[in-house]
Amino acid sequence: MNYLEKFREVDTLIFDVDGVLTNSQLLVQEDGALLRSMNTRDGFALKKAVREGYRVVIITGGSSQGVVKRLEGLGVTEIFYGIENKLKTFTSFIRANGIDAGSVLYMGDDIPDYEVMRLVGLPVCPHDAAQEILQIAQYVSPHNGGEGCVRDVIEKVLKLADKWL
């Protein structure tokens, strides 16, 4: 089966935040607040996937309320933040919701995503992911984290299902 066929089987999209929905950089304000930048085209794609009936899930170690508000504004309701053990959260989530791991696309960029990516049907990553993640990804987006990699994979899933336009 070629990798595009795997995109056809996806019904659940799970994303990390830092390094996937953002460019891995943090701006640190004098008061200690951390600022992140998110891509509006990624946001459009997330909103479109939700509207088309795909389950969109966020699992992140970060705990930014600004990020949570942004994602909620796009219609994402399954947001797990401040997570230290992504594998435990992922496993609990798919069991509780009767999801087949084979139908899950997971996009991560670094070591905390590694164990989950080994379990899903379609592990994908941004172009600038850590070497260990690049080695296990079945698809590497030509876009870096925070620069359209999320749109890239969502667009593939929706186009193959004739749900993009």
C-alpha positions as a printed Julia matrix, in Angstrom:
165×3 Matrix{Float64}:
   0.0    0.0    0.0
   1.44   3.38  -0.91
   1.38   6.21   1.58
  -1.49   8.04  -0.16
  -3.74   5.03   0.41
  -3.02   5.37   4.14
  -4.34   8.96   4.01
  -7.67   7.56   2.71
  -8.08   5.4    5.84
  -7.74   8.29   8.31
 -10.75   9.28  10.42
  -8.9   10.74  13.42
  -6.23  13.44  13.23
  -4.0   14.0   16.26
  -1.47  16.81  16.49
   1.22  17.99  18.84
   1.46  21.77  19.25
   5.03  23.02  19.72
   7.03  22.2   16.6
   3.93  21.13  14.66
   1.31  23.86  14.98
   4.09  26.3   15.94
   7.65  26.74  14.72
   9.23  25.48  17.96
  10.23  28.98  18.99
   9.0   30.76  22.09
   9.11  34.48  22.71
   9.7   35.05  26.4
   8.24  38.27  27.77
   9.75  40.08  30.75
   6.94  38.79  32.98
   7.75  35.21  31.93
   4.76  34.81  29.6
   5.5   32.66  26.57
   4.24  33.63  23.13
   3.85  31.29  20.16
   3.05  31.89  16.51
   0.5   29.76  14.66
  -0.19  29.54  10.93
  -3.62  30.75   9.77
  -3.7   28.23   6.91
  -3.17  25.43   9.4
  -6.07  26.94  11.33
  -8.32  26.95   8.26
  -7.51  23.28   7.62
  -8.22  22.29  11.24
 -11.57  24.07  11.13
 -12.42  22.44   7.79
 -11.54  18.96   9.11
 -13.79  19.48  12.14
 -16.65  20.69   9.93
 -16.24  17.66   7.67
 -16.73  15.33  10.62
 -13.17  14.27  11.34
 -12.14  13.8   14.92
  -9.38  16.37  15.55
  -7.36  15.91  18.73
  -4.5   17.81  20.31
  -2.04  16.17  22.7
   0.62  18.57  23.95
   3.03  18.94  26.79
   2.46  22.69  26.73
  -0.1   24.42  28.88
  -0.76  27.72  27.1
  -4.31  28.93  27.61
  -3.88  31.13  24.53
  -3.24  28.05  22.42
  -6.25  26.28  23.95
  -8.49  29.28  23.2
  -7.22  29.48  19.62
  -7.9   25.77  19.03
 -11.33  25.93  20.67
 -12.12  28.89  18.4
 -11.39  26.61  15.43
 -13.87  24.03  16.74
 -11.36  21.59  18.23
 -12.88  20.11  21.39
 -10.51  17.23  22.22
  -7.55  19.15  23.66
  -5.19  17.46  26.09
  -2.59  19.92  27.38
   0.11  19.81  30.05
   0.55  16.12  29.2
   3.77  14.47  30.37
   2.98  10.98  29.07
   1.46  11.24  25.6
   1.35   7.47  25.17
  -0.86   7.03  28.24
  -3.17   9.85  27.12
  -3.37   8.47  23.57
  -4.07   4.92  24.72
  -6.78   6.02  27.17
  -8.38   8.25  24.56
  -8.62   5.66  21.78
  -9.91   3.0   24.18
 -12.54   5.3   25.65
 -13.73   6.29  22.18
 -13.48   2.93  20.41
 -10.96   4.24  17.87
  -8.84   1.88  15.8
  -5.22   3.11  16.02
  -4.84   2.08  12.37
  -7.18   4.91  11.32
  -5.23   7.57  13.21
  -2.9   10.14  11.65
  -0.53  11.51  14.3
   1.77  14.43  13.57
   4.63  14.94  15.99
   8.07  16.44  15.8
  10.17  15.29  18.76
  10.94  12.51  21.23
   7.76  12.94  23.36
   5.78  11.92  20.25
   7.88   8.87  19.37
   6.0    6.1   21.23
   2.58   7.26  20.02
   3.81   7.54  16.45
   4.93   3.92  16.55
   1.33   2.81  17.29
  -0.74   4.74  14.76
  -1.66   3.85  11.2
  -0.13   6.99   9.71
   2.73   8.66  11.61
   3.68  11.94   9.93
   5.95  14.86  10.78
   7.07  18.3    9.68
  10.18  18.66   7.54
  12.23  19.98  10.47
  11.33  17.22  12.95
  13.95  15.52  15.12
  15.99  12.84  13.37
  14.39  10.0   15.36
  10.93  11.17  14.29
  11.95  11.57  10.65
  13.1    7.95  10.7
   9.74   6.52  11.8
   7.42   8.88   9.89
   5.63   7.34   6.92
   5.18  10.82   5.45
   7.35  13.89   5.96
   5.68  17.16   5.01
   7.77  19.48   2.85
   6.76  22.23   5.32
   8.35  22.97   8.67
   6.43  23.1   11.92
   4.21  26.18  12.14
   4.64  26.81   8.42
   1.8   24.81   6.87
   2.66  21.19   7.67
  -0.72  20.66   9.37
  -2.56  22.08   6.36
  -0.49  19.81   4.11
  -1.62  16.58   5.77
  -5.23  17.64   6.4
  -5.54  18.74   2.78
  -4.35  15.3    1.61
  -6.88  13.51   3.83
  -9.78  15.72   2.75
  -8.89  15.79  -0.95
  -8.66  11.99  -1.09
 -12.13  11.84   0.49
 -13.48  14.51  -1.93
 -14.17  16.82   1.01
 -11.69  19.65   0.38
 -13.66  21.89  -2.0
